[in-house]
Amino acid sequence: MSFLRRYKGPADYWIGLQKMNDQEPWRWIDGTIFNNWFKIWGGGECAYINHQSVASSSGRSEEPWICSKPFR
């Protein structure tokens, strides 16, 4: 995550992690369960990267997102 924070600029970015409620695990947008390799702060349903960490909120605000690209 430090790599992404270093180059992301001043905006916050959605990173494709979401959960339906507190009893459900975090899942990537493709349905894969998140393996908890970093902490997600906050009590929201959608995760984003900010200038300090990965946090969560309701996901109702419009923010840019980070997409994946296949490695070649």
C-alpha positions as CSV (number, residue, x, y, z in Angstrom):
1,M,0.0,0.0,0.0
2,S,2.9,2.4,0.6
3,F,3.7,2.2,-3.1
4,L,0.1,3.3,-4.1
5,R,0.1,6.1,-1.5
6,R,3.4,7.4,-2.8
7,Y,2.1,7.8,-6.4
8,K,-1.6,8.4,-6.0
9,G,-1.6,12.2,-5.7
10,P,-3.9,14.2,-3.4
11,A,-7.2,12.5,-4.3
12,D,-8.7,9.5,-2.4
13,Y,-9.3,6.4,-4.6
14,W,-11.8,3.6,-4.3
15,I,-9.9,0.3,-4.4
16,G,-12.6,-2.3,-5.2
17,L,-13.2,-3.7,-1.7
18,Q,-16.7,-3.9,-0.3
19,K,-18.8,-5.6,2.3
20,M,-22.5,-5.9,2.7
21,N,-22.6,-5.6,6.5
22,D,-20.5,-6.1,9.6
23,Q,-21.0,-9.9,9.7
24,E,-19.7,-10.3,6.1
25,P,-16.0,-10.4,5.1
26,W,-14.5,-7.8,2.9
27,R,-14.6,-8.9,-0.8
28,W,-12.9,-7.7,-3.9
29,I,-15.2,-6.6,-6.7
30,D,-14.7,-10.0,-8.4
31,G,-16.1,-11.7,-5.3
32,T,-12.8,-13.0,-3.9
33,I,-12.5,-12.7,-0.1
34,F,-10.0,-10.2,1.0
35,N,-7.1,-11.8,2.9
36,N,-6.6,-9.0,5.4
37,W,-3.0,-8.1,4.3
38,F,-3.7,-4.5,5.4
39,K,-6.0,-2.9,7.9
40,I,-9.1,-1.2,6.7
41,W,-10.1,1.7,9.1
42,G,-13.7,2.9,9.6
43,G,-17.1,1.3,9.6
44,G,-18.2,1.8,6.0
45,E,-19.0,-0.7,3.3
46,C,-16.6,0.5,0.6
47,A,-12.8,0.8,1.0
48,Y,-10.6,3.6,-0.4
49,I,-7.0,4.6,-0.1
50,N,-6.2,8.1,1.4
51,H,-3.0,9.9,2.3
52,Q,-2.5,7.8,5.5
53,S,-4.1,4.4,5.1
54,V,-7.0,2.4,3.7
55,A,-10.3,3.6,5.2
56,S,-13.9,2.8,4.5
57,S,-17.1,4.8,4.0
58,S,-20.6,4.4,2.7
59,G,-19.4,4.6,-0.9
60,R,-22.0,7.3,-1.7
61,S,-19.4,9.9,-2.6
62,E,-18.0,10.1,-6.1
63,E,-14.3,9.5,-6.2
64,P,-11.8,8.1,-8.8
65,W,-11.0,4.5,-8.6
66,I,-7.9,2.3,-9.1
67,C,-8.3,-0.4,-11.8
68,S,-6.3,-3.6,-12.2
69,K,-4.4,-4.4,-15.4
70,P,-3.1,-7.9,-16.3
71,F,0.7,-8.3,-16.0
72,R,2.5,-8.9,-19.3
